Amino acid sequence: MDDQTRIELEAAAFRTLRAHLMEKRTDVQNIDMMNLAGFCRNCLSRWYQEAAHARDIEMTKDEAREIFYGMPYDQWKSHYQVDADAEKKAAFEAAFAENVGKNG
């Protein structure tokens, strides 16, 4: 497989993942994704921002989140995010430290 085809397939897979998380599974909470998989929608938007920066494209965290979420992050939270209990919050702290904290 040539590099361009690989890039196009990877981009298609990313778009499908984004659509799945943003349109079909808005019920899945970021905290649950982080606790189970070690990443969430915010991680995906951060990786998008980091890819932009690697190409000398200026992009703020809020801009990357709005691109990924399809709306301002605060709007997403008010529509879809629910309060997490203490157990989930504690698990999140551990998952964040293990998967994000050491990487920035």
N, C-alpha and C positions, 0 to 999 in steps of 0.2 A: 504494500500500500504506500502511495506517495504521501509526502508530508502535508500537502494541501488537502487531500482527501481526509487524512487523519484529523486535521484541525477542524474541518467542516463537520465530521462525525462527532468530535468532542463538543463542538459548539452546539450541535443539535441535541446531544444528550443533556447538556447544561440547560438549554432552553426548556426541554421536557421536564427536567427536575424542578426548575423554577416554576413552571406552569402547574405542576403537580402540587407543589407546596403552597402556591399563592392562590390557586383557583379551586383545586379539588380537595385539599386537606387543610383548610384554614383552621380546622378544629384541633390540629396537632400543635401543641404548645412548644415554643422555642425551648423552654426549660426541660421538657420531656425529651426533645431531640438531643439536647446537650448532655443530659444525664445518661441517655442510652447510647448515643452514637459519638459523642465528643465533638459535635458541631451543630450549628443551627442556622437559621436564616441570616442572622447577624454575621456569622462567620462567612457565609457565602458572599454577603455584600462586602465584607472586609477584604476577602480574597479578590473580588472584582476591583475594589479600590487599589489594592496592591498591584494588580496586573496593569491598571491604568498608570500608576506611578512608575512602574518598570519601563513604561513606554513614554515617559516624560509627559504624561497627561495629568494635569492638576485635577484632583477630585477630592472633595471633603468626605468625611464619614457620612454626613447627612445626605449629600448628593448620591453617594453610592447606595445608601439604604433606600432612598426614594426610587432610584433606578430599579433596584432589585424588588422592592415591595410594591412598586407601581403606585405609590402614594407616600406622603410623608409618614415617617415611622410612628409619630405620635397618633396619627389617624389610624394606622394599622392596629396599634395597641388598644385604642379605644373601641375598635370594632371587634377584635378577635382575641385579645389576650385576657386571660382570667387570672385571678390571684392564686399564687402557689402556696401550698401549706409549708410548714416549717421543715418537714422531712425532705420535700423536693428542693427547698432552698439550700439545705445543708448538702444534699447530693450535688446540687449545681455548683456550690463553692468548690467542692473537691474536683468535679469534672472540669470546671473552668481552669483551676490551677494546673491540672494535669495536661489539658489540651490547648489552652490559650495562654495562660499566664506565663508559661516558660517561653512562649514564642512572641510575646508582645501583646 
